[in-house]
C-alpha cells in the first residue's frame, strides 16, 4: 500500500529549504499493512516514517540556531501527527505515544 502524506509545515521568515519553504508538502511513504501486525514490524515502520519526516523537515544547515531547530521540531511533530492520522493504525499510534509520551490526535 502506498500512502501519500500531505502535511502542514511551519513557514519561516527566512527562506528555509525543503518542506519548511512551503505551507504544505507531500511525502511518498510506502508500507505494507502486514508490518503493523507485529511489534517489531510496527517499530521498524515507525522508524522509517520518522526518518522520512525528518529528511523532509531538515533545514540542512550545519549551523542551526535555536529558532531553526524549533521550526524543524514543529515540522516533524506536525507531520508525524498528520501521518499517524493518515495511516490510522491504533498500534502505530500507541507506539508513537510510548516513544514520545505524547498522545497523537
C-alpha positions, -999 to 999 in steps of 0.1 A, spaced: 0 0 0 14 34 -9 3 63 13 8 99 3 11 121 33 3 158 29 14 178 59 14 213 71 48 228 77 56 260 95 67 289 74 98 308 85 106 345 78 139 334 63 140 313 33 144 277 45 148 249 20 128 217 16 95 213 33 97 243 55 97 266 25 61 256 18 28 256 37 21 220 26 43 193 12 39 157 3 58 127 15 57 94 -5 58 67 21 52 30 13 43 4 38 26 -29 40 -3 -33 65 13 -66 75 41 -46 91 16 -34 117 7 -69 127 38 -73 149 56 -52 175 89 -55 155 72 -45 123 55 -16 139 87 -4 154 105 -7 120 77 11 102 77 39 128 115 44 125 113 45 87 84 70 88 104 92 113 134 91 90 114 102 60 97 130 80 130 143 95 145 143 60 116 164 47 118 188 76 156 191 77 169 226 71 202 210 60 223 238 76 251 225 98 249 257 119 213 257 131 202 282 157 176 276 183 148 291 162 155 268 132 157 238 155 123 247 169 109 251 134 123 217 124 109 201 156 75 216 150 75 204 114 84 169 125 58 169 152 30 182 129 39 159 101 40 129 124 6 137 136 -7 140 101 10 108 91 -5 89 120 -40 101 112 -34 91 76 -22 56 84 -49 52 110 -33 24 130 -40 22 167 -9 0 171 13 26 154 -3 55 173 3 36 206 39 30 197 43 67 189 28 76 223 51 51 241 82 67 224 72 103 229 48 104 258 25 124 236 -9 112 226 -14 116 189 -46 130 175 
